[in-house]
């Protein structure tokens, strides 16, 4: 499977590319800086240098079987960048996928994005951008899956998760396990058209995804 990942140098994007390359897929990571290219090549991913805020994604996805949006403006960025990256970038990827006949789209959202009544004032710009991106994708006609991870950690992966519409903000999940779930979801047709929260739990990843 040829998979294009927006946010290719991010912590989740890198982990996902490594899993895909090791199982024989062909990951391509969209990155902002040329100096990041070596890191992708070392794990078996093809780097695509492209600033999604200023350059059309369009042909960068050509030939892909699936696309993954795993980018984010990040901590410290203002509301304007939340809109241009977390929302605008996700929309641009969906438009590019549709243009090139790519049906499969995986979105890395955030736990609580579907519960606006729980948003704090400080986090509202972030969640609003995520929620709008999720809504756009659900209405796009693409074969989407929206994954809403809890608080992200760099602890070693456990391979065990809890999936569903959880408590909307409590709980954590390792980045290793997020990447593992994304890799499994790419080949799980039963997840098409579904959205779910992702926390660490007691159920092996493949079993949890099969039960969705």
C-alpha positions in Angstrom: 0.0 0.0 0.0 1.3 3.4 -0.9 0.4 5.9 1.9 1.0 9.6 2.0 1.3 11.1 5.5 0.9 14.8 6.1 2.9 15.6 9.2 5.5 13.1 8.1 8.2 14.2 10.5 5.9 14.4 13.5 6.2 11.8 16.3 3.1 9.9 15.1 3.9 10.2 11.4 7.5 8.9 11.9 6.3 5.9 13.9 3.6 5.1 11.4 6.0 5.3 8.5 8.4 2.9 10.2 5.6 0.4 10.8 4.4 0.6 7.2 7.9 0.3 5.7 8.7 -2.7 7.9 5.6 -4.5 6.7 6.3 -3.9 3.1 4.2 -0.8 2.4 5.5 2.4 0.7 5.0 5.4 3.1 5.6 8.9 1.8 5.9 11.7 4.3 5.0 15.4 3.6 7.5 17.5 5.6 8.2 21.3 5.8 12.0 21.3 5.9 14.6 19.7 3.6 16.8 18.9 6.6 14.1 16.5 7.9 14.3 14.3 4.8 17.2 12.1 6.0 15.2 11.1 9.1 12.4 9.7 6.8 14.8 8.0 4.5 16.5 6.2 7.4 13.2 4.5 8.3 12.2 3.6 4.7 9.9 6.5 3.9 10.0 8.8 0.9 10.2 12.5 1.9 8.1 15.1 0.1 9.2 18.6 1.0 6.1 20.8 0.9 4.7 23.5 3.2 0.9 22.8 3.3 0.2 26.3 4.5 1.6 27.9 1.4 1.8 25.3 -1.4 -1.1 23.2 -2.8 -0.8 19.5 -1.9 -2.4 18.3 -5.1 0.1 16.2 -7.1 2.1 15.2 -4.0 -0.5 12.5 -3.3 -0.6 11.1 -6.8 -0.4 7.4 -6.9 -1.3 6.9 -3.3 -3.8 4.2 -2.1 -4.5 6.2 1.1 -3.7 9.4 2.9 -3.2 10.2 6.6 -3.5 13.6 8.2 -1.3 13.6 11.2 -0.2 17.3 11.2 -0.9 20.0 13.7 0.1 23.6 14.4 1.4 22.5 17.8 1.7 24.1 21.2 2.3 27.8 21.2 0.6 28.5 17.9 -2.2 31.0 17.8 -5.8 30.5 16.6 -4.9 31.6 13.0 -2.4 28.8 12.6 -4.8 26.3 14.1 -7.2 27.1 11.3 -4.6 27.1 8.5 -2.9 23.8 9.6 -5.4 21.7 11.7 -8.4 22.6 9.6 -7.0 24.0 6.3 -4.4 21.4 5.9 -6.9 18.6 6.5 -9.3 20.1 3.9 -6.5 20.5 1.4 -5.5 16.9 1.7 -9.1 15.8 1.3 -9.5 17.9 -1.9 -6.2 16.5 -3.3 -7.3 13.0 -2.5 -10.6 13.5 -4.3 -8.9 15.0 -7.3 -6.6 12.0 -7.7 -9.3 9.4 -7.0 -7.9 8.3 -3.6 -10.8 7.1 -1.5 -9.1 6.2 1.8 -8.5 9.0 4.4 -7.4 8.6 8.0 -7.7 11.6 10.3 -5.8 12.0 13.5 -8.1 14.2 15.5 -8.2 14.7 19.3 -10.3 13.2 22.1 -13.1 15.6 23.0 -13.3 17.2 19.6 -16.8 15.9 19.3 -17.9 17.3 22.6 -17.9 21.1 22.3 -19.7 21.5 25.7 -16.4 20.3 27.3 -14.0 22.7 25.6 -12.2 25.2 27.8 -11.7 28.7 26.5 -8.0 28.2 26.2 -8.4 25.1 24.1 -11.4 26.2 22.0 -9.4 27.4 18.9 -7.7 24.0 18.7 -10.8 21.9 19.2 -12.8 24.1 16.9 -10.3 23.6 14.1 -10.2 19.8 14.7 -14.0 19.6 14.9 -14.5 21.5 11.6 -11.9 19.3 9.9 -13.6 16.2 11.1 -17.0 17.5 10.0 -15.6 18.4 6.5 -14.2 14.9 6.2 -17.4 13.2 7.2 -19.3 15.1 4.5 -16.6 14.7 1.8 -17.8 11.4 0.4 -14.3 9.8 1.0 -13.8 6.5 2.8 -12.8 8.1 6.1 -11.8 7.0 9.6 -11.4 9.6 12.3 -9.2 8.6 15.2 -9.4 10.7 18.4 -6.4 10.0 20.6 -6.3 10.9 24.3 -3.3 12.7 25.9 -0.2 11.6 24.0 2.8 10.1 25.8 6.2 8.8 24.6 6.0 5.8 26.9 6.7 2.4 25.2 3.7 1.0 23.3 1.6 -1.6 25.0 -0.3 -3.0 22.0 -3.5 -2.7 24.0 -6.2 -0.1 23.6 -9.7 1.1 24.4 -11.7 2.3 21.5 -15.1 4.0 21.5 -16.7 7.3 22.4 -15.0 7.7 25.7 -15.2 10.4 28.5 -14.0 13.2 26.1 -10.7 14.2 27.5 -9.5 11.9 30.3 -7.0 9.2 29.7 -3.8 8.8 27.7 -2.3 6.7 24.9 1.2 6.2 23.7 2.3 7.5 20.4 3.5 4.0 19.6 0.0 2.7 20.0 -1.6 5.5 18.0 0.7 4.6 15.1 -0.1 0.9 15.5 -3.8 1.6 15.4 -3.5 3.8 12.3 -1.5 1.1 10.5 -4.2 -1.5 11.4 -7.0 0.8 10.4 -5.6 1.3 6.9 -6.4 -2.3 6.0 -9.6 -2.6 8.1 -12.6 -1.9 5.9 -14.9 -2.2 8.9 -13.6 1.1 10.1 -14.6 3.1 7.0 -17.1 5.8 7.9 -16.4 5.5 11.6 -15.0 7.8 14.3 -13.7 6.7 17.7 -11.7 7.8 20.8 -8.4 6.0 21.4 -6.9 5.4 24.9 -4.6 2.7 26.2 -6.6 -0.2 27.6 -6.7 -3.9 27.9 -7.7 -5.1 24.4 -5.1 -6.0 21.8 -5.2 -3.5 18.9 -6.3 -6.0 16.2 -9.1 -7.3 18.3 -10.3 -3.9 19.3 -10.4 -2.7 15.7 -12.2 -5.8 14.5 -14.9 -5.2 17.1 -15.7 -1.7 15.8 
